[in-house]
Amino acid sequence: MNYWDYIRVEQLLALQGGIGDDESKLTNDEVVFITVHQVYELWFKLALREIVQARNVFHQNPVPDVQLSAAVRSFKRIVTIFEQAASHFKVVETLTTRDYLEFRDQLIPASGFQSAQVREVEVMLGLEDATRVPLGKQKSFLEALKGEGGKPSSALVRVQKRMSDRPTLKEAVYEWLTRTPIYGGSHSEQGTIDFLRAFLNAHKKDAEARMHLAMTAAGSVVDADEIRARYEREMAAAEAFLFAEDDPAADVETKRKRRDVRAAAVFLESYRELPRLAWAREVIDCLLELEQAIIIWRQRHARMVERVIGRRVGTGGSSGVDYLDETALRYRVFNDLWGVRALLLRAPILPPVEHEEAYRFRVEDKSP
Ligand code: HEM
């Protein structure tokens, strides 16, 4: 075996021929355009492998604790991939608008919108269809993946296969979180409710103290009233969020699951120093980091696009930059975990943990 053959470099270097499959007829700009896209697709491939591997870890009951650190490593690898990938848009920005326009029109209706692997990443993470931003004429993102004249395509087959590969990472992780033992060695509804009540009490006291401070500093009675109303809304929203009453249309089972996921996320973050909670807390933190990295990737893509083609219609037929900015704003998978960030408390005012000994590696002997 030698390097050249093992890495298949010869095959790799023969893939940048463009529409006519003849690289010698292409400008350097077009070869840059094709190559950077190919590099991206390779990164997406690696990210997908890690998402599936992590999903498989959480799709076990019980999740073996010895596998949590490996899942965290998977998430960290995906974060690094997306962070590095975002910086590649700088290479695309070496294309001037005029240079890109030289070959752009022949690409219509092709677009990154048809990247099956990006859709696979979204699907495997658990992005809900209802969240998707419609692309004008396209009925669904699946339509755009079809071949000429609406024929099935390998891109479509890939995405459909992923869609039938359940659960998503979100479903698997959330299922695991709902089993978090809050206030004791095993999960119980009462333990969860007791914790939420104690936490909300502490939250209310803290918010009220801040509200009074802000009201005292207010410049007028009108301002003070507005501040009071804002804090009162925040306190009510915290309670509605934690008890999953923020979506009255949801059925009882959905609400219970949401409540348990949110309670687990607050509990794990609040008492993260306890050794048996530490890895689970790390998982949640990494999921947020991962989603943040993907959002930043989307935003970076949009800024590159704005620089290269301005706010014109995309080759895929979308409004272009506006469409991309909307996806960066709306495409969130782990909303519950983000939501928790708004109501976490400082360590000194947290209610004490009941059955703390259940979360330590070993029980300390406190006898004199
Ligand atoms: C000059 C370079 C580029 C331009 C002008 C550009 C422009 C656009 C535009 C306007 C869209 C919106 C859909 C449409 O109407 O076509 C889009 C979507 C997309 N592009 Fe690019 N792009 C460029 C390079 C890249 C690169 C290097 C990647 C890396 C894979 C990429 C990945 C994507 C993806 C995944 C989407 C779908 C986003 C979504 O629907 O959430 N693009 N691009």
Residues whose N, C-alpha, C, O or C-beta is under 5 A from the ligand:
A	BS01	HEM	V36 H37 Y40 V92 S111 G112 F113 S115 V118 V305 V308 I309 G314 T315 G316 G317 S318 G320 T327
